[in-house]
Amino acid sequence: MKREFSKNDFFTKKAKQENYPARSVYKLQDIDNKFKIFRKSDWVLDLGCAPGSWLLYIGNKVSITGKVVGVDVLDLNTQPLNNTLFIKKNVLDEDLLESGPLGSASFNVVVSDMAPNTTGLLEVDVANCLELTNRALEIAKKVLTENGNFVCKVFEGLGTDAFVKEAKKYFQMVKKYRPQAVRRGSKEIYLIAKGFKNIKIL
Ligand SMILES: C[S@@+](CC[C@H](N)C(=O)[O-])C[C@H]1O[C@@H](n2cnc3c(N)ncnc32)[C@H](O)[C@@H]1O
């Protein structure tokens, strides 16, 4: 999964000008403009939040009456807003929900921009990514309030259709979307799921 990175591309420059630590903020902005993901006062969980551009965007959207919790194994590269809590933790850790820092919190929206370190071997990268996306869906199912929304990065490839099919069981609307800021040649797309049904499927 080799990608071309240009320090001078449009979104990189824009992020620098607007004081975001990563250009990925424009992927979320595009998704939010199109699908209306966040509302004022929402509680939002951001999985894989470092360096922190989504945290800043969401923190501003939900305003002072909302709350944002971000989780990442890496440190942030920005000062989070006052309505934002950062937890340094591996999302795959079993105790994240059970006895961990999230405790019994519930959220109106869960977003995941998590990506594994790429190996260059497509099948390995897709499998690693699917482990993260499956975990994100598992967490979303546990913490989302009824009618909540879920946005999750996936890499197109083996297993993506099954993931979309699984998500469709739990949400009223599920779509795949490729924001404009995704780099050319990248396999990255986003699953947009709205209207969590909060049902138990055995
Ligand atoms: C593309 S970056 C996210 C960028 C972020 N949305 C932003 O706008 O600043 C992906 C992040 O996922 C994190 N990540 C990958 N695997 C993780 C895991 N198992 N637990 C927590 N974070 C993870 C990485 O450390 C990395 O910071």
The ligand as a MOL file (V3000), in Angstrom:
LIG
                    3D

  0  0  0     0  0            999 V3000
M  V30 BEGIN CTAB
M  V30 COUNTS 27 29 0 0 0
M  V30 BEGIN ATOM
M  V30 1 C -4.8330 8.1970 10.3340 0
M  V30 2 S -4.4510 8.3380 12.0330 0 CHG=1
M  V30 3 C -5.8390 9.2050 12.6810 0
M  V30 4 C -5.8380 10.6720 12.3470 0
M  V30 5 C -6.8680 11.4440 13.1480 0
M  V30 6 N -8.2200 11.1380 12.7140 0
M  V30 7 C -6.6590 12.9250 12.9990 0
M  V30 8 O -7.4210 13.5400 12.2710 0
M  V30 9 O -5.7390 13.4690 13.6180 0 CHG=-1
M  V30 10 C -4.7330 6.7140 12.6260 0
M  V30 11 C -4.4740 6.5420 14.0960 0
M  V30 12 O -4.9360 5.2570 14.4910 0
M  V30 13 C -4.1550 4.8980 15.6150 0
M  V30 14 N -4.2970 3.4710 15.9250 0
M  V30 15 C -3.9880 2.4160 15.1320 0
M  V30 16 N -4.2050 1.2730 15.7960 0
M  V30 17 C -4.6600 1.6040 17.0370 0
M  V30 18 C -5.0560 0.8510 18.1750 0
M  V30 19 N -5.0150 -0.4910 18.1700 0
M  V30 20 N -5.4760 1.5180 19.2910 0
M  V30 21 C -5.5130 2.8700 19.2960 0
M  V30 22 N -5.1350 3.6280 18.2360 0
M  V30 23 C -4.7210 3.0090 17.1190 0
M  V30 24 C -2.7520 5.2800 15.2100 0
M  V30 25 O -1.9060 5.3660 16.3340 0
M  V30 26 C -2.9960 6.6080 14.5010 0
M  V30 27 O -2.7700 7.6870 15.3670 0
M  V30 END ATOM
M  V30 BEGIN BOND
M  V30 1 1 1 2
M  V30 2 1 2 3
M  V30 3 1 2 10
M  V30 4 1 3 4
M  V30 5 1 4 5
M  V30 6 1 5 6
M  V30 7 1 5 7
M  V30 8 2 7 8
M  V30 9 1 7 9
M  V30 10 1 10 11
M  V30 11 1 11 12
M  V30 12 1 11 26
M  V30 13 1 12 13
M  V30 14 1 13 14
M  V30 15 1 13 24
M  V30 16 1 14 15
M  V30 17 1 14 23
M  V30 18 2 15 16
M  V30 19 1 16 17
M  V30 20 1 17 18
M  V30 21 2 17 23
M  V30 22 1 18 19
M  V30 23 2 18 20
M  V30 24 1 20 21
M  V30 25 2 21 22
M  V30 26 1 22 23
M  V30 27 1 24 25
M  V30 28 1 24 26
M  V30 29 1 26 27
M  V30 END BOND
M  V30 END CTAB
M  END
